[in-house]
Structures are given as C-alpha cells and as structure tokens.
Amino acid sequence: MERAAHAMVHKPFPHALSLPLIAAPMFLISGPALVLAACREGIIGAFPTPNCRTTEALQQWLQEISSGYAALQREAGGRPVGPWAATVVTHRTNERCEADLALVAEYRAPIVITALGSPRRAVDIVHGYGGLVFADVNSLALAHKAADCGVDGLILVSSGAGGHTGAMAGFSFVPQVRKWWDGYIVYAGGVCDGAGIRAAEVLGADLCYMGTMFVATQESQAQAEYKEMLTQCGPDDLVVTKAFTGANASMLRPTIIAAGLDPDNLQPRKEMEFRGQNSNQQPWKGIWSAGQGVGCVDRVKPVAALADELRQQYARARARHG
C-alpha cells in the first residue's frame, strides 16, 4: 500500500566527504585501523560494536578511534575527513545492546547504525547529543518501520550485498523508498567501483555502502588467506544461506567446503541469534563472507590506494554522464 511521505525535509549531508561512501561495518573485519584509514581518505569509516568481545574492549576501541579522529582533523590541512560510525545490533538476542549504546553515546559517535532489529531504542539517545541514526533494512516493510521510529537515514540492504543480505534489487528498492522517504538513503549491495557509487546517486541515494573491496585492504582485520581468497573468487563462489545466523547471508563457498559442509545442502537455523563472539554456538566461525562485487577485487592494497582508484572512477563517471 502507498504510504504518505514523511514530513522531514531532505537536507544535504552534514559532513564533507571526498566520496559519498561508507566503508561498511563488517563483523570481525572492521577495526580502528580500517575506520581511521577510511576517515583519512574522506570516507565514512564504520565498525560493528560486537567486534569487541567486552564493553571494556569497546571502550578502548572508542577511545582509540575518537583520539585518532581528532588527530586526523588537526592534520587535515583543509582536506575532508570522513566521520566515523558505530553499528549496534539491536536484535533481542544481543544482551550488550544497551551498554554498547551508552558507550557510543559517551564518545558521541557522529553516526550510529542499527542492525538486525528496531532502531527505536537508539534514536532518542543519539539525537540527544546531536548524532545521526541510520537503520539497516532489507525490505520495504522494515524501511517503513524504521522510518516511523524517527531515524535520519535508511540503509537499503539489497541483493548482492555481502554478509547479511537482501532479496530486493537496489534499482527497485531505492526508487520505491524515495517515493515516500525524504531522509538520507544509503545504497548497499554489490557496489564495487566509483561508477557504481555515481549510479547509486543518480538512482536517488545519498551514500553507498562498500564492504567486500575493503576486506581486501591492508588495514582490515581479515586473515591474509581471506584477503587472498577474495582476489581468486567471483560471484559464482557465493552461497546465500540462513545456516549460520538464521538470516540470509552471502558466504564464500570455498570456506563452507573447508568447514566440512555441503554448500548445496545447508540446513537453515530455525531462530536468529546475534550474540556474535560471545555466543555459545558459533556456526559462522571460519565461514567468510563476500558480496557480488567480489570479482572486482584484484589485489590486496592500502585503503589510500583503493580510495584513489574509486575517486578516479567516480570522476570519470561524472564526466561521462553528469
């Protein structure tokens, strides 16, 4: 059913960027080094709070990121420094949700991303200090629910995204949400170059998520074997399954086989469970994720080199098509 547009007026994004891009928050992959390297390049650097096993470890990361970010701003010399973002899993199985929200509020994360649950509990906390709340959603129904909670942005997780993924094509998802939503839209799903970033803007998005390309950077926390595997794999090496968390996720077939499982006969989990590293059961352990842009990973490189390539591709796309 058609919904009335929300009353908020679309505003320019309040942070200067060199690219309208978020280095996606990736489980076990994104840490302070990757976040700060992205911010240094004028990109939004993001990480999921469950990457820290304890609230004490999270506080250490937040201290490292906030102090490192302040140093980047002092040294910028007029260049844009991207803001940083923290993702909090708001699913009911995440027992640390409230504690993690309190910490990201204490360190005044410029952007808080909610994932795998309602953003409602985050909105008042983050708006209280002037931050932005973006909600991960992978369906039109969830987009409406998140918008009704008062979020500032919707991250439209579309088919082709790595890790937890969506079923809807982004070229349908974005315009259908833009019909009634005037807040920020982040396109997520298979973006692997600067032309894709520009295409998402033309479609109606304000920003893009990019994950798989950042796994294969020197600053990511991925194992060397994982990074190398990405340079050898393509879209045919992906399996979308509910077997590991109970939600559809795009995983690398070779790692499923290496775990002694048949990728063509995986049994879906009956219930979703998102306790991350603190879970008593970790069926995802050793199973690596990737999105459909994996075929664009040509080598392991520093974030700075990846960002330079993306800016050049983006500039060429704008020059060709406006």
N, C-alpha and C positions, 0 to 999 in steps of 0.2 A: 504494500500500500504506500502511496506517496505521502511523504511527511513534509510538514511546513519547515521552512528554513529557520535555523536558529538565529536569534536576534543579534549576535555579536557581529561586529563589523570587521572584515578581513584587514589585518594590519601587516605592514612589512615586517619581516623577521627582525627582531631587535638586536641581533649580533652580526657584526661584519664577518663575512666569510670569503675565502678565495674560491670556494666551490660550494654549491648548495648540497652538501653531503654530510652524512653521519657514518663514521666508521662503526658499524653495527656492534652492539654489545653481544659478545659471544661467550657461551659457557666454557669455562676453563681456558679460554684463549685470550681474552682481553684483560690486561692488567695495567698498572700505572705507566709502564714504558710505552705501550701502544697508545693509550689515551693521550699522553702528553706529546708523543710524536705526531699524532693527528692534529692536535690543537696547534702545535707549532706551524703546521702547514696550512692553517686557516680552515680546518675541517673540524666538525664536532667529533670529539673523542668520547666513547661511551664504554661502560663496563657493567656487567650484572653483579649485584652485591653477593649472590651465592657463590661467586668465585672465591670468596673468603670463607674459610671454614667456621670462623667465630666472629662475634661482634668486635672483639678486641683486634683481630686481624683487619677487619673492615675499617676500624678507626685508624689504624696505621696506614692503610691504603689511602683513605680520605685525606689524612694529613700530608702524605707524600704528593698526592695529586694537587691539593689546594696550594701547597707551598711551591710546587713546581710550576703550577699555572701562574702564580703571582710573579715568579721569576721570568716566565715567558713574556708576560705583559710588560715587564720592565725593560726587557731586551728587544722588544719587537721593532722599535725604530719606525713605527708607522705602518708596518705590515699587519694584516688581520690575524688575530689569534682566535681560533675557534673556541667556543665554550665547551665545557665538559658535561657529561650526563651520566647519571647512575640509574640502572634498571633495578626495580624492586619487584619480585614475584609476589603478586597479591592473591595467589590461589590459597584456599583454606588450608592446604597441607603445609604451607610454609610457616612454621612456628616462629620464625625470626622476623616476619614482616613488620610488625610494629617497631621492634628495636632498630631494624635497618632504616625505616622511615625516619625515626627520631635522629639517627646519626647523619643521614644525608641532609636533614633539615639543619642540624647543628653546623654542618660545613657549608650550608647554603648552596647546594648543587644548583647550577643555573637551570638545568633541565632534569626532571625526574621522569623516567619512563616506567609505566606499569605494564606488567606482562602476566598472562595466563589467569587473569582474574579481574574483578571490578576495580576501577581506579578511584572509586568514591572515597575510600579512607585516606587517599593521598592528597586529594585536591585542596582541602582546607589547610592542611599542614604546609604544603609547598607554596600555595598562594599567600599564606601568612607572611612569608619572608620575601615574596616577590618573584619566586621561581615559576617556571613553566611546567605543566604536566602534559606529557604525551602518552597516549594509550595504544599499545599493540592490539590490533583487532584483525581477524581473518574472515569476517563475514559482514554482510550489510546489517544483520540483526545486532551483532556485537558493536558495530560502529554507532548505531543509534543509541544503544545502552550507554556506551562510553560518553557520547556527546551529551546525553541527558545528565551525566554526573558533573558536567562543567569543566571538562578538560580543555586545554588550549589547542592540542593537536591530536590527530589520529594517524597512526602508523598502519597503513593498509598492507598487511602481510598477504601477498598474492602468490599464485602458483609460480614455482621457480625459485622461491626463497630457500636458503639453506637452514639446517636445524629445523625448528618448528616452522611449519609452512602453511600456506593456504591453498584452497582449491580454485579460487576465482581468478581469472586473468586480470592483470592490472589494468589493461586497456579497457576493461569493462568496469572494474571496481572503482577507479578514480573518478571517472565522469559521473557515475551514479551516486557517489557520495558528494561530489561537488555540487550536485543539483540542489542539495538542501543544507550543506555544511559550508560555512564561510570561515572556519578556523584553519589552522595550518594542516596540510596534508603531507605525509611522508610516504613516498612510494617505495615498497620493499618487494623484491622478487626478481632475481636474475640480472640485476644491473651490474655490468662488468667493465664498462668503459665510459669515457666522457660523453660520447654521443648518446648513450643511454640516459645519462643524467639530464642532458638537454631535452631529450624526448619526454622524460617524465615531467619536466617543467611545462612543455608545450601542452601536455595532456591535462595539466591543471594542478600538479603537485608543487609544493614549495621546496621540498627537500627530497633526497633519496637516501635509502639505506644501502650500504655495500658491505658485505661480510666476507665472502669467500676470498676475494682478492686481498683482504687484509690478513687473513690467516697466514698466507704465504709471504709475510713480511718478516724482516729480521727482528722486529720489536715484539712480535706476537709471542704468546707463551706456548704455542703449539710445539709438539715434538718435531725434531728435524725430519723424521720419517714421514710425519703427517704433511709437512710442507712439501717435501719431495713428491709424495703421492699425488698432491694436487696438480703438479706440473705434468703428470703422466695420465691423468684421468679426464674423461669427458662426461657429458650428460648421460650417456648410456651406462655409466658406472654408478648411477644413483638409484636408491630404493627409498620410496616414501612408505613409511610404516608407523603403526601405533605400538609397536612391540616394546619400545624402550622407555617411553614415559606415559603412554596412554593417549598422547596427542600425536597427530600426524607430523612426522619429522623426516627430512630428506638426509639420508645417510649414505656413506660410501660403501658400495658393495664389497670391495676387497677386504674391508675391516670386518664386515659381518661374517664373511667366509673364514677369515683368520681366527675369529672367535669360536669357530666350530659350528656355526649356524647355517642353515639353508636360507639364503635371502629370498627365495621364491616360496617359502613355506613358513613364514614367521607368524607366530600367534600374537594377536594384539593384546595388550594389557587391558583388563576389564575396568580398571579405575585409573584416573590420572593421579600422579604423585610427583611432587616437585620439591622435595627436601634437598635436592642437589647432593653435594658431597657429604651431607650429614644423614643421608638416607641409609637405613639398614640394608636395603637392597639397591644395587647399582647395576641394573641390566645394561645400561648405556656405557659402562666402563670399557674403554678400548674401542668403542664404536665412534668413528669420526664422521662429522657432518660436512656437507658442501651443498651449494646451490647450483642451479643450472648454468651459471656463468663460469663454472669450473674450467671449461675448455679454453678460457681466455688467460688462465694462469700460465705464464711462460717460464718464469723463474722465480726464485726467492730473491727479494730485493728490499732495500730500506723503504720505510714509509715515504721519505722525501722523494725517492725515485718514482714510486707509484703515483704520488700526488702530482709530480711534474708531468708524467705521462697523461694523467687524467685531465689536467688543466689544458694541455695542448690539444687533446682530443675534443674537449668541450669547446675550446675556442674555434677549432676548425668546423665543428657542427654549427656553431652560431654564425660563422662566416658564410657557410653554405646555405643555411636555411633560415637565418634570422633568429 
